[in-house]
Each structure stands twice: as structure tokens, then as C-alpha cells.
Amino acid sequence: MADTQRPLSPHLQIYKKQVQMMTSITHRATGIALAVGTLLVVCGLLHLAAGEESFNHFKGVIGSPVGLILLLGWSWSLFYHLCNGIRHLVQDAGLGYEIPQFIRSSWLSVAGSIVLTVLVWAYVWMAGGAA
Amino acid sequence: MSAKDAVVKDRRNPLKIARGLGSSQSGVGHWWTQRVTAAALVLLGVWFVVTVLCLLHADYATARAAVAKPWNALLLIVFVLTMFWHAVLGLQVVIEDYVHTRWKEVALMVAIKFLAVLGALAGVLAVLRIALTP
């Protein structure tokens, strides 16, 4: 519970669902997912430093079905946060604030993230799978 | 310059400055650092993904040799540090927005900072170990 008696601003249930609202929420959600994913990067580096047996074990775990599903989720999260992050940087520079531009750039982030994810996994598949 | 002029130039309510609340603190520094690390991570993130994809079917020796290359080792260290820095700044905003009980907010923030420093140093040490041991 909040320990202040101040009124809170209206929350999600008040607003009509819009794409620019979903991109904003998803940016946060993918940010949290990627914050957890940082541990995977460090885990990989530690296993690589620890020796061949250890590294092969790590490769086995991330190449397992569960590992691949997590990697798929993390890769999309990364590309979404990347595309939408660039969109936010552009907006921070003061550009693209007209409502139609705002909506268009939202869809652009979503589409860009899906295209990049598909491209990467198509490459992985063509190169003979992840394992 | 008198105190009154300073307030006018600052565009802040004098009471706000006196109480030390709101933008009288360090919000701009946080905002700017988050953007700078974001811009760095656009480049480093793309480089990291490409590097990992290039090592897709590499055996252990090849992967280790790739990480040990001076430029790769340097960029990996920068990537790990920037990544954790940006993650802490981002999680801080989320926690400040959604955790409304002061002690939980502080405890969570301290825990995340401990974890981030631990993770960042572990990552840097791993890269150094790979780069510096033959």
C-alpha cells in the first residue's frame, strides 16, 4: 500500500487502448526482461572463462527447448527495446510529436522488432539450428 | 546576482528550492545518463548480436580466441558495464513509479544496485581472464 495520502493519477483502466500506450508499456516490460537477460550474458562469459566442459554445458542448456524459447523471447525483447528506444531518442530530440507521426512510429517499432527477430532466427535456422 | 535573480533564471518555485524537492535534486543527471547509455547500447547491442551470430557454431577454442581479441575484449567490457548501468537506471524508474512504500523502494533499489555491481564486475573479470590468460 502507498504510504502517502496524495491522490494518484488515473491509471490504465481509465484510458482507451491505443498502440502508443501499448508500445510504452511494452518498452518497460521488455526493459525488465532484458535486465534479467543481463545475467545470461554474464553467465555465458563466466562459463567461457571457466573452461571447455563448462562452456559446453552452458551451450547445452541454452540450446535446449526451454533455453531456445527463452532466447527467442529475449531476442525479440532486445530488438523491440532497440527499435522503440531509437524512437524515444528521436522524440527526446523533439521530433515526431504529431499524433499521426506518433502512431506511425509506434507501429514502426513493433514491425521493426518482428522483422529483425525473424531475420536473426532465419539466419540461425539456415546456418543449421542453434544447437 | 541577487537570490531573486537566481530564482527567475532558474524558473523554479523558490519554495521548491528551499524544501529541496522535485527538480531541485538530481533528476536531469539520471535522465541524461539514461539517454547516453541508450545511444551507446544501440551500437554495442547490434555489435554484440552480430558477434554472437558469427560464433554460432564455433567450437570452444574459436569462441575463446574471438573474445580474447583486443577489440572484442574491450567492446565486451564496455558493453557489460553500459548494459548494467542502463538496466539500473531503467529499473530505478520502474521501482519509483510502482513501489509506493518507502522502505521497500529503498531496499529493492539497494538490492538491484548490489546485483548490478556484482554482475558487471563478474562479467568484466571473465572477459579479462579470457583475454589475459593464453
Interface residues (C-beta under 8 A of the other chain):
Chain A: M1 A2 D3 T4 R28 G31 I32 L34 A35 T38 L39 V41 V42 L45 L46 L48 A49 E52 F55 N56 S75 L78 L82 G85 I86 H88 L89 D92 V120 Y123 V124 A127 G128 A130
Chain B: R35 A38 A39 L41 V42 G45 V46 F48 V49 L53 L56 H57 Y60 A61 A63 R64 V67 L76 V80 M83 F84 A87 G90 L91 V94 H100 T101 R102 A116 G119 A122 G123 L125 A126 V127 R129 I130
